[in-house]
């Protein structure tokens, strides 16, 4: 009996070693939005220009909800919440971490340049505590002041230099980063990271209208980097704070101009066997986009996986994401979404993180067994045609949100944004 038990233990250990040698994991954090003015016990319901949960404490007769230590509805993140995340990350057996941008709190009118840099410095210092885990930093639209206003010209040279210094432990080749915040590097043999400055196609950026050449230059650089990766036999992950395509929360403007999004789609169409996926944040929701061929818009050629925010604002959980990947071909094999209900932590407790979402467990029963363009194309069709499937998807899109309050227009915006298509096809989607 003891011999059988010993053999069983050895088999399990061998299987564990084999699995760890075949599959890897990486962790994604985005939209942290920490607030230096966050004060426990301050007002959550507020109507002033000052963001909620700021230094103004409620009057003695205030009967509304008060900000908790770890975060509250309508608030940005307290510093202690991100500090508490670091030991949680250390428990995750990941090969690398991707920070997809946006450190400062969201009231951009109240954040000056010095504030912005201090927020990013805080984040880089915290991530530096993970000494043995490489970090891939990505710039977000709030990581500069004024927010969204990015370009590739001399007036931003000092900013890129400062950010390069803050991220110097992780950015290996800083030449293009110093030019315009994008770069490419490989820390795992056979896998290349192409990190783009998505703000160069951001409709909120005045420079995208006045200097569109900035995006064109970056697209040419992306094409060249992926061509080199192809010749070297490498696979590619693309990281960008802002996703391609339309927003699921508004009809206009898009997340990234349609023309600009389609230029990136053409690159995915050109290198379907080299580019594995694009990863983004920015929307604060659990979403994805399927990229189709730019001639017929019927053949899936790429995917943009979008992770929800760390900041627990808007009555949503605070979260981070873990991706599983195959070490042989770097295909994504599973998605794990971790959340913490920071609103209901006991006074003497700390946030408890628990796995809310597991792609394979949740979607394989619907016949979606691959996280690739074809698999997500199948999921898009189910979400659009099956009311129960849409309801299930929405429960992941925005946990804790009341599904009964989803209007027909809101439902159409979510469904129609799932595919990166032409403006005409997107408009026709609303008439279906």
Secondary structure, 3 states (H helix, E strand, C coil): CHHHHHHHHHHHHHHHHHHHHHEEEEEEECCCCECCCCCCCEECCCCCCCCCCCCCECCCCCCCCECCCCCCCCCCECHHHHHHHHHHHHCCCCCEEEECCCCECCCHHHCCHHHHHHHHHHHHHHHCCCCCCEEEECCCCCCCCCCCCCCCCHHHHHHHHHHHHHCCCCCCCCHHHHHHCCEEEEEECCEEEEECCHHHHCCCCCHHHHCCHHHHHHHHHHHHHHHHHHHCCCEEEEECCCCCCCCCCCCCCCCCCHHHHHHHHHHHHHCCCCEEEEEECCCCCCEEEEEECCCCCCCEEEEEEECCCCCCCCCCCEEEEEEEEECCCCCEEEEEEEEECHHHCCCCCCCCCEEEEEHHHHHHHHCCCCCCHHHHHHHHHHHHHCHHHHHHHHHHHCCCCCHHHCCHHHHHHHHHCCEECCHHHHHHHCCC
